[in-house]
Amino acid sequence: MTATLEINLPDSVRLTDFDIKMTLAAKLYEDGILSGGQAAELVGISKRSFLEQLGKYGVSIFGYTAEELRDDLARLQK
């Protein structure tokens, strides 16, 4: 199944089509709705390129936050 969505953004929102697709794909990936491959396909780029871009959109490929990483490291040091 394929869905098409049309969004009318004000002129003040200066996002490229790529940025809009990447933002949506990154969020769906982060929420576990899409796999990395599916998200990359949505954007129209390779999986590797998608994973490399995720940091620019505030999404970690490691599946947990920086705070969780700090907590884990602190526990390991005890």
N, C-alpha and C positions, 0 to 999 in steps of 0.2 A: 504494500500500500504506500502511496506517495501522497503527501499533502503539500499544498502551496499556500503560503501566507504572504499577504501584502500588508506592509506597515508604512504608514505615512508619518514621517518624522519632520519636526520643524526644521527650517533652514539652519537654525543655530546648532543643531546636532550634526557635527561634522565627522561622520563615520563612513568609512568605505564599505562597500558590500562585503569585502573580505573580513573587516573588523566585526561587522554584524554577525556574519556566519560563524566566525571564530568564537565570538562571545557566547553565542547560543550553543555551539558544539562543545565548548569548554565546560559550560555549566551542566549540560546533559551528561558529559563524561564524568565530571566530578560527582554528580548525583547517582552514578551507576546505571543510568538509563541507556547510554550508548557505550560500546567498547571503543578503544582507541581507533581501531580500523573503521568502525562505523562513523565516528565523529570526523575522522579525516576525510572520508568519502563525502560527508555532508558539506565540508568546506571545499573539497575538490583538490586536496593535496595528499601527499604520501603520509602514511602513518608516522614515519620518522619525523617528517617536517612538522606534523601536528604536535607530537610529543615535545619537540624542541621549542615550539611556540607557546606552550601552556603557561610557562612562568610569566610571560608578558600579560597574561590574562588572569593572574592571581591563582592559578590552579597548580597544585603539586602532582607530579607523576607518582609520588610515593604513597599517596592515600592517607596521609595524616598531616596535621599542622606543624608548624615550627615549634609551637608550644609543647605539643606532644613529643616531638623529637628531643627538646630540652629536658623534659621530664624523664624520658627514657635514658638519656645520657647521665642525668643526675643519679638515677637509680643504679646505673652500672658503676658509677664512681664510688658508691657506698660500700 
